[in-house]
């Protein structure tokens, strides 16, 4: 009887954890905060901002600057996502500190890519560009004043930068984004697997920088949902970018049940990707920035 009570109690705690009842956020890192302060100072230089840059925030959240226009990708700041996933590294900033900000890009409706609490805290001035009408409604409910939905190959212009949605392939509907302005082109792939539109993305946009997912997410016994490091190397080969960065590589499953079920995520996938790139495509610059660190395009 006692054993059954313990089992029920532990099951109840497990359920509460998986529903996201508790906030497992870590304190901000002083090192990463200092890196981000340096990044913001550098981005204050109009010449540098015009030439194109990427600041890594964490996981799939990056601040991309093209022709002086600032885009934040797939915002995730608050743990846990899915009730079981936390950031591997402390973040460099709170959502309200990502300022100034011109646009928020959301590739798909997973909680490590659309953090509704963070969305409500990001600067009001930022336009929200999303994959579906349902995401647009969620963004509006979170207080976003301006939202736009893009289908693959549709474009939206923000000042002198063109935003194009491109195809992606995930376990739910998803798009990627290409940003073009002042001779700079950046591809953010979201959570995609390898897909047949990559050659067309190269042909249409010739992205100088590509941000590629690498952690190989899959449910135990199921199909692959996200590129593995070797797949991202192949994507880099196809795209021909001169700079690549890993993404979707810093989500840690701390709940034992979730870790058992989602068992094939690759630990250290960003490092593995960098090493494979050095061996297979040494002429392409592969960056692995710390949270808050700036990468120049």
C-alpha positions as CSV (number, residue, x, y, z in Angstrom):
1,X,0.0,0.0,0.0
2,X,2.8,2.3,0.9
3,X,4.6,1.5,-2.3
4,X,1.5,2.4,-4.3
5,X,1.2,5.7,-2.5
6,X,4.8,6.6,-3.3
7,X,4.3,5.6,-6.9
8,X,1.1,7.8,-7.2
9,X,2.9,10.7,-5.5
10,X,5.9,10.5,-7.8
11,X,3.6,10.2,-10.8
12,X,1.7,13.3,-9.7
13,X,5.0,15.2,-9.3
14,X,6.1,14.0,-12.8
15,X,2.8,15.2,-14.3
16,X,3.2,18.6,-12.6
17,X,6.8,18.9,-14.0
18,X,5.8,17.9,-17.5
19,X,2.9,20.4,-17.6
20,X,5.5,23.2,-16.9
21,X,4.2,24.1,-13.4
22,X,7.6,25.0,-12.1
23,X,10.0,27.6,-13.5
24,X,13.5,26.2,-13.9
25,X,15.1,29.3,-15.3
26,X,18.8,29.8,-14.4
27,X,20.2,33.1,-13.4
28,X,21.8,35.1,-16.2
29,X,25.5,34.5,-16.7
30,X,27.7,37.5,-16.0
31,X,30.1,36.4,-18.7
32,X,27.4,36.1,-21.3
33,X,25.9,39.4,-20.1
34,X,29.2,41.1,-20.7
35,X,29.5,39.5,-24.1
36,X,26.1,40.7,-25.1
37,X,26.8,44.2,-23.8
38,X,29.9,44.3,-26.1
39,X,27.7,43.0,-28.9
40,X,25.2,45.8,-28.5
41,X,28.0,48.3,-28.4
42,X,29.4,47.0,-31.6
43,X,26.0,47.0,-33.3
44,X,25.8,50.7,-32.5
45,X,28.3,51.2,-35.2
46,X,26.2,51.8,-38.4
47,X,28.9,50.5,-40.7
48,X,29.2,47.2,-38.8
49,X,25.4,46.8,-38.5
50,X,25.0,47.5,-42.2
51,X,27.6,44.8,-43.2
52,X,25.6,42.0,-41.4
53,X,26.1,40.2,-38.1
54,X,24.6,37.4,-35.9
55,X,24.4,37.5,-32.1
56,X,23.7,34.1,-30.6
57,X,21.3,34.2,-27.7
58,X,20.6,30.6,-27.0
59,X,19.3,27.4,-28.7
60,X,17.4,28.6,-31.8
61,X,17.2,32.2,-30.7
62,X,19.6,34.5,-32.6
63,X,19.7,38.3,-33.2
64,X,20.4,38.7,-36.9
65,X,21.3,42.2,-38.2
66,X,21.0,42.9,-41.9
67,X,21.5,46.4,-43.3
68,X,20.9,47.8,-39.8
69,X,17.6,46.0,-39.3
70,X,17.4,43.7,-36.3
71,X,15.6,40.4,-36.4
72,X,15.1,37.9,-33.4
73,X,14.5,34.3,-34.4
74,X,12.3,31.8,-32.5
75,X,12.3,33.4,-29.1
76,X,12.8,31.0,-26.1
77,X,13.8,32.5,-22.8
78,X,11.8,30.8,-20.1
79,X,12.3,27.2,-18.9
80,X,10.9,24.7,-19.2
81,X,9.8,24.2,-22.8
82,X,7.6,21.1,-23.2
83,X,7.6,20.9,-19.4
84,X,10.9,19.1,-19.6
85,X,13.6,21.0,-21.5
86,X,15.9,23.7,-20.3
87,X,18.7,25.8,-21.8
88,X,22.1,24.2,-21.5
89,X,23.8,27.5,-20.9
90,X,22.6,30.6,-19.0
91,X,21.3,33.3,-21.3
92,X,22.9,36.7,-21.9
93,X,19.8,38.8,-21.6
94,X,16.2,39.0,-20.6
95,X,13.6,39.5,-23.4
96,X,13.1,43.2,-22.6
97,X,16.8,43.8,-23.0
98,X,16.8,42.7,-26.7
99,X,16.4,46.3,-27.8
100,X,16.2,48.0,-30.2
101,X,14.4,45.3,-32.2
102,X,12.6,45.5,-35.5
103,X,11.1,42.1,-36.1
104,X,10.5,38.7,-34.6
105,X,10.7,35.6,-36.8
106,X,8.8,32.4,-35.7
107,X,9.3,29.3,-37.8
108,X,6.8,26.9,-36.1
109,X,4.6,26.3,-33.1
110,X,6.8,24.5,-30.6
111,X,7.4,26.1,-27.2
112,X,11.2,26.2,-27.6
113,X,10.5,28.5,-30.6
114,X,7.6,30.6,-29.4
115,X,7.9,31.5,-25.8
116,X,4.6,33.4,-25.2
117,X,5.8,35.0,-22.0
118,X,8.9,36.3,-23.7
119,X,6.9,37.4,-26.7
120,X,4.9,39.7,-24.5
121,X,8.1,41.2,-23.0
122,X,10.0,41.9,-26.2
123,X,9.9,45.5,-27.5
124,X,6.5,46.7,-28.7
125,X,7.9,48.1,-31.8
126,X,8.9,44.7,-33.3
127,X,6.9,43.3,-36.1
128,X,6.1,39.6,-35.8
129,X,6.4,37.4,-38.9
130,X,5.1,33.9,-38.5
131,X,4.3,30.6,-40.3
132,X,0.6,30.2,-39.7
133,X,-2.6,32.1,-38.8
134,X,-2.7,30.2,-35.5
135,X,0.7,31.5,-34.6
136,X,-0.3,35.0,-35.6
137,X,-3.3,34.8,-33.2
138,X,-1.0,33.6,-30.4
139,X,1.3,36.5,-31.1
140,X,-1.6,38.9,-31.0
141,X,-2.9,37.4,-27.7
142,X,0.6,37.9,-26.3
143,X,0.3,41.6,-27.1
144,X,2.1,41.8,-30.5
145,X,0.6,44.8,-32.3
146,X,1.6,43.9,-35.9
147,X,1.8,40.3,-37.3
148,X,2.3,39.0,-40.8
149,X,1.9,35.4,-42.0
150,X,4.2,34.2,-44.8
151,X,3.8,31.0,-46.9
152,X,6.9,29.5,-48.6
153,X,8.4,31.9,-51.2
154,X,6.3,34.8,-50.1
155,X,8.1,38.0,-49.1
156,X,7.7,40.9,-46.7
157,X,9.8,44.1,-46.8
158,X,10.9,45.8,-43.7
159,X,12.7,49.1,-44.4
160,X,15.3,48.0,-46.9
161,X,15.5,44.3,-46.0
162,X,13.4,41.6,-47.8
163,X,12.2,38.7,-45.6
164,X,11.3,35.6,-47.6
165,X,9.7,32.5,-46.1
166,X,11.2,29.2,-47.5
167,X,10.2,25.6,-47.2
168,X,11.2,23.4,-44.2
169,X,10.5,19.9,-43.2
170,X,9.8,19.1,-39.5
171,X,7.3,17.0,-37.5
172,X,4.8,19.9,-37.7
173,X,4.3,22.6,-40.3
174,X,7.3,24.9,-40.4
175,X,9.0,27.5,-42.6
176,X,12.6,28.9,-42.7
177,X,13.5,32.5,-43.4
178,X,16.0,34.3,-45.8
179,X,16.9,37.9,-45.0
180,X,18.3,40.0,-47.8
181,X,19.6,43.6,-47.8
182,X,22.6,45.7,-48.9
183,X,24.2,42.7,-50.6
184,X,23.9,40.5,-47.6
185,X,21.8,37.3,-47.5
186,X,21.2,35.1,-44.3
187,X,19.3,31.8,-44.2
188,X,17.7,30.7,-40.9
189,X,16.6,27.1,-41.3
190,X,14.5,26.6,-38.2
191,X,14.3,23.0,-37.1
192,X,14.2,21.4,-40.4
193,X,15.5,18.0,-41.7
194,X,17.3,17.9,-45.0
195,X,14.8,18.8,-47.7
196,X,14.7,19.1,-51.4
197,X,14.3,22.9,-51.6
198,X,17.8,23.6,-50.4
199,X,19.3,23.8,-53.9
200,X,16.6,26.3,-54.9
201,X,17.4,28.4,-51.8
202,X,21.0,28.5,-52.9
203,X,19.9,29.4,-56.5
204,X,17.5,32.1,-55.5
205,X,19.3,33.7,-52.6
206,X,23.0,32.5,-52.4
207,X,23.0,33.0,-48.7
208,X,26.4,34.2,-47.4
209,X,25.5,32.9,-43.9
210,X,23.4,29.9,-42.9
211,X,22.1,29.0,-39.4
212,X,21.4,25.2,-39.4
213,X,19.8,22.9,-36.8
214,X,22.1,20.0,-35.7
215,X,20.8,18.1,-32.7
216,X,19.0,15.3,-34.5
217,X,15.8,15.3,-32.5
218,X,13.6,12.2,-32.7
219,X,11.2,10.3,-30.5
220,X,12.5,6.9,-29.4
221,X,11.8,4.5,-32.2
222,X,10.4,7.2,-34.5
223,X,11.7,9.1,-37.5
224,X,14.2,12.0,-37.5
225,X,12.7,15.5,-37.0
226,X,15.8,17.7,-37.1
227,X,19.1,17.5,-39.0
228,X,22.0,15.6,-37.4
229,X,25.5,17.2,-37.5
230,X,26.4,15.2,-40.7
231,X,23.1,16.3,-42.3
232,X,23.9,19.9,-41.5
233,X,27.3,19.5,-43.2
234,X,25.6,18.2,-46.3
235,X,23.2,21.2,-46.1
236,X,26.2,23.6,-45.9
237,X,27.7,21.9,-48.9
238,X,24.5,22.4,-50.9
239,X,24.0,26.0,-49.8
240,X,27.6,27.1,-50.4
241,X,27.5,29.8,-47.7
242,X,30.8,31.2,-46.6
243,X,29.8,31.2,-42.9
244,X,27.7,28.6,-41.1
245,X,26.5,28.3,-37.5
246,X,24.8,25.5,-35.6
247,X,21.4,26.0,-34.1
248,X,18.9,24.0,-32.0
249,X,21.8,22.5,-30.1
250,X,21.3,23.7,-26.5
251,X,18.1,22.2,-25.2
252,X,18.7,19.8,-22.3
253,X,16.1,17.3,-21.2
254,X,16.3,17.2,-17.4
255,X,13.1,15.2,-16.8
256,X,14.1,11.5,-16.7
257,X,10.9,10.3,-18.4
258,X,11.2,12.8,-21.2
259,X,14.9,11.9,-21.5
260,X,14.0,8.3,-21.9
261,X,11.3,8.9,-24.5
262,X,13.3,11.5,-26.5
263,X,16.5,9.5,-26.4
264,X,18.3,10.3,-29.6
265,X,19.1,14.0,-29.2
266,X,22.8,14.3,-29.8
267,X,24.8,15.7,-26.8
268,X,27.5,18.2,-27.9
269,X,26.0,18.4,-31.4
270,X,27.3,22.0,-32.0
271,X,30.9,20.9,-31.4
272,X,30.4,17.7,-33.5
273,X,29.1,19.9,-36.3
274,X,32.1,22.3,-36.1
275,X,34.6,19.4,-36.2
276,X,32.8,17.7,-39.1
277,X,32.8,21.0,-41.0
278,X,36.6,21.5,-40.4
279,X,37.2,18.0,-41.9
280,X,34.7,18.0,-44.8
281,X,34.4,21.7,-45.8
282,X,37.5,23.6,-44.4
283,X,37.0,26.6,-46.7
284,X,33.7,27.4,-45.1
285,X,33.9,29.3,-41.8
286,X,32.0,27.5,-39.1
287,X,31.3,29.6,-36.0
288,X,30.2,28.3,-32.6
289,X,29.5,31.4,-30.6
290,X,28.8,31.6,-26.9
291,X,25.5,33.1,-25.8
292,X,25.8,36.8,-26.3
293,X,28.7,36.6,-28.7
294,X,28.7,38.4,-32.1
295,X,29.6,36.7,-35.4
296,X,30.4,39.0,-38.3
297,X,29.2,38.0,-41.8
